[in-house]
């Protein structure tokens, strides 16, 4: 360090007297006077002289030049405002009698001669450009989140605040690419700007969320303006992406003396409600009047989502209920076992939007609940926030590894708890909506495939002498069984797309019957052994037909259809055909379709028998009268039988058809291999 920085107190005072001839203020500060570290004042009794008192501020500057000079042991200079005056501030690190100090020199600038005329415009342009870069979103050109945090957040003026969320933005990126997503954002901003004034403030609040602050506007005009923005966005065209339909969900609130930050939280709630419909505006007045912009009731939007609080402490449950009950319907459980019963009661958990779960509880603790939810696949749809006074890293790490969405420690802060609960529910709702949109896209892309599959299967049904929607029933039954199977066990690891493929391919299960003589297909009585042997070859005929489609080999749909065609008459005990596979040697796709086919055949009318009731059909299958099935699938059938009965009572009994000669009960039932092996039909 240069000797210029080292001096005695007498030398420092002499130097400061010289500086006073040039500078307006000369101060000597030790570190306690410009920054207080936690360890600097252990007793808490020291009275500090704050350097920022001079600037008429209540707290230290965010960029304290004295602190910077002290830390870097250097000299620092900046400009500072005090009222309408500009000061040049120089902070110089010095060591006096072996102790560190900062010598601060302040000089009031003569604004008339602050900069000469030639360079004034250049200086203003540079300062303006810096400010724009600091607070401007690079893509859209509107203000960024930093501007909100620094300039808008604590504002309390009477303004209208709106949260604008682009519908399906992730789909734009995933389907059309990020360039389309960027153009969609830019187009949305342009649409909003066409509707607002220069003194209104538009901020890119998040990736696809915008915050709009409208100055000096009445509540009526505020609502009309938001509807205009909604319409303008919907009618906007994204350049080069003509098929991309923009829309936005908008929530709006008048600040009414509250800070913008508080109003944003309210607007966010209404935006979330609007999101349930999409391309919708919901304001505080709409909500209060229970009437939407189109005159329809908003009752559907006002249905409170359900939160399940699981804690053995009644006091903790009461505290959390008090925090959340205004906007959510609260359910309570005092231990994990009770919580799981409630999840099953609410339609396998789908009626609960979020769970607040304690760790340490009697009967069944929080970790055991998480394990059970993972087995049932409930955590795919129900986010869990762990609530506990237990703060060890092992507990927290284990909870996150088991799939929780968040972790809140006691004691509870009402504002934090509410916001984290709301944010988590909103995030999961977005995820579910995106999954639904992706499924819809796949559905659209697969429409031609389904049409061709439907045509082929109907040809088989026509030759088989049946005219009803048997194929649709098999697909529905297959889907219901697969959904429950995935909830019940992770043994088969079936993704939703694989479930979809199996359900669609199930329509081709009997395509091989196109090669069977119609006299055998439509014979009303018992088949001879020779006829039944011919009937059984439909499994191999169908598999061969699919195998000969060389150009589509390797396609998942074809592979799944092959499995189903060839093996849907195999039995879990190995007594099926054509290959006598045993147990898990049979692909799960074929196992599920086999069970669906058996149930459908039992509850269908035939020329040689009447349909059995739903209850009789389930009982016969569970008793092993229709073949041997995977025990887990039988449990799935048992689990969904009430829901299945609703489907049967509403639709299936009138329309169900089957394709086979079924020999069951009375004079038509055969005790030989003329009964379908792996089902109630041939």
HELIX and SHEET records of a PDB file:
HELIX    1   1 UNK A    3  UNK A    5  5                                   3    
HELIX    2   2 UNK A    9  UNK A   19  1                                  11    
HELIX    3   3 UNK A   31  UNK A   34  1                                   4    
HELIX    4   4 UNK A   38  UNK A   40  5                                   3    
HELIX    5   5 UNK A   51  UNK A   55  5                                   5    
HELIX    6   6 UNK A   65  UNK A   72  1                                   8    
HELIX    7   7 UNK A  111  UNK A  113  5                                   3    
HELIX    8   8 UNK A  117  UNK A  135  1                                  19    
HELIX    9   9 UNK A  145  UNK A  147  1                                   3    
HELIX   10  10 UNK A  148  UNK A  152  3                                   5    
HELIX   11  11 UNK A  169  UNK A  176  1                                   8    
HELIX   12  12 UNK A  178  UNK A  193  1                                  16    
HELIX   13  13 UNK A  219  UNK A  235  1                                  17    
HELIX   14  14 UNK A  260  UNK A  275  1                                  16    
HELIX   15  15 UNK A  284  UNK A  289  1                                   6    
HELIX   16  16 UNK A  299  UNK A  302  1                                   4    
HELIX   17  17 UNK A  314  UNK A  324  1                                  11    
HELIX   18  18 UNK A  336  UNK A  345  1                                  10    
HELIX   19  19 UNK A  366  UNK A  376  1                                  11    
HELIX   20  20 UNK A  378  UNK A  380  5                                   3    
HELIX   21  21 UNK A  393  UNK A  401  1                                   9    
HELIX   22  22 UNK A  414  UNK A  445  1                                  32    
HELIX   23  23 UNK A  447  UNK A  463  1                                  17    
HELIX   24  24 UNK A  470  UNK A  488  1                                  19    
HELIX   25  25 UNK A  496  UNK A  505  1                                  10    
HELIX   26  26 UNK A  506  UNK A  508  5                                   3    
HELIX   27  27 UNK A  511  UNK A  515  5                                   5    
HELIX   28  28 UNK A  518  UNK A  521  1                                   4    
HELIX   29  29 UNK A  529  UNK A  536  1                                   8    
HELIX   30  30 UNK A  538  UNK A  547  1                                  10    
HELIX   31  31 UNK A  550  UNK A  552  5                                   3    
HELIX   32  32 UNK A  556  UNK A  567  1                                  12    
HELIX   33  33 UNK A  583  UNK A  585  5                                   3    
HELIX   34  34 UNK A  588  UNK A  602  1                                  15    
HELIX   35  35 UNK A  614  UNK A  622  1                                   9    
HELIX   36  36 UNK A  631  UNK A  647  1                                  17    
HELIX   37  37 UNK A  648  UNK A  652  3                                   5    
HELIX   38  38 UNK A  653  UNK A  655  1                                   3    
HELIX   39  39 UNK A  666  UNK A  668  5                                   3    
SHEET    1   A 3 UNK A   6  UNK A   7  0                                        
SHEET    2   A 3 UNK A  85  UNK A  96  1                                        
SHEET    3   A 3 UNK A  75  UNK A  82 -1                                        
SHEET    1   B 4 UNK A   6  UNK A   7  0                                        
SHEET    2   B 4 UNK A  85  UNK A  96  1                                        
SHEET    3   B 4 UNK A  99  UNK A 108 -1                                        
SHEET    4   B 4 UNK A  25  UNK A  29 -1                                        
SHEET    1   C 5 UNK A 201  UNK A 204  0                                        
SHEET    2   C 5 UNK A 209  UNK A 215 -1                                        
SHEET    3   C 5 UNK A 159  UNK A 166 -1                                        
SHEET    4   C 5 UNK A 248  UNK A 254 -1                                        
SHEET    5   C 5 UNK A 281  UNK A 283  1                                        
SHEET    1   D 5 UNK A 328  UNK A 333  0                                        
SHEET    2   D 5 UNK A 305  UNK A 310  1                                        
SHEET    3   D 5 UNK A 354  UNK A 357  1                                        
SHEET    4   D 5 UNK A 383  UNK A 388  1                                        
SHEET    5   D 5 UNK A 406  UNK A 409  1                                        
END                                                                             
